[in-house]
């Protein structure tokens, strides 16, 4: 038999309101979702093995970078796809080889090529850059909401070499993102250790006496001369000057990380550190050697990836940066990128196809064609120098300063130095190295019959990649360097 309730309807309404408001209160008490921030720190002309955790024998040269490595993953097989500043950065920010984004040299990328900044802008990110904004062109393709030009990062006349200013502007930008309630992407580009090196004659000749400050001077006795260079007094001195700049770079990295920590956003920020190319010495920058393209690459992402990991298995490269960031931020993929995401590797998984990288060089200096292509698989690297004909001489940043001049002077009396200098200046059409045993590329194995099979396989891999990515030199490569 149905019995009418004696409950006061007004009381029922009040109870229901309390319950409803309680649900809302519970929902509001849940932490809000904040998209991951991204901090990319780049060095300028830093050799991979100049970093302490990558084997530098200069004591305590990069304590801040080493600390970042302890807090994340350090890759031992990381590369940029071209070993010179602007095209390297533009390749990183488009996920494409330089020959595919319209900017093989100091050129603006094609208007129809999507950039990482455009994708982040669509997703509501605040895009910021400290220094080197002139190396990402055209400006309208990179959507910078905040940018600090080189001249604003001056310590004395020297641009981009003051750690305190990087701290100031990094913190200002991150606080701007907090104030506006937007996640951020910050690209912080140090100008160290690019020439002119700290406390060098080249620096004084370039900028006079109002020079960037440095707090530690590395002496020639503290350094080792890389095996790809002759151990001459002037070379050793310039290596020491380079390391003085490396130490200041590390201070800049520490300053930027300090700003991130003080902002309170460190725990929600994906940090990557890498160099745009190798050191500005012969056989490194602006070539396709191991010392040209191999880069220190460190990733830190608190709570998302493990700490203190060293990955010596997987190969990653600059064209993988953009797809990895999009993947990590749960943003849509962009078609026609040459790179692929290595987020699974960051998460501790295996990507079996990551065993090789492809690098290149183009007509960059004085309009002269220095076209080179390289594939490295495992320990072995094959390089083709399209420009090498015994007549053309290489030029570029690496042939300025003390080292090149010292090599030229010593070559007159030292047959070994003369032979080494001749190899640098004129090169040979093909080179093959066992970089595992010979990381400095001193023993060209291209004519060694024991390496014929390896050479053939690597040439085949390179040709397939060139054809796949519509490299205009693929036909010339096949015609000139493959037997009938």
Beta strands, then each sheet from edge to edge (+ up, - down):
strand 1: 37-43
strand 2: 73-75
strand 3: 78-79
strand 4: 126-130
strand 5: 146-148
strand 6: 184-189
strand 7: 269-275
strand 8: 297-300
strand 9: 309-311
strand 10: 316-317
strand 11: 356-361
strand 12: 372-377
strand 13: 380-385
strand 14: 430-434
sheet 1: 5+ 4+ 6+ 1+ 7+ 8- 2+ 9+
sheet 2: 3+ 10+
sheet 3: 11+ 12- 13+ 14-
end
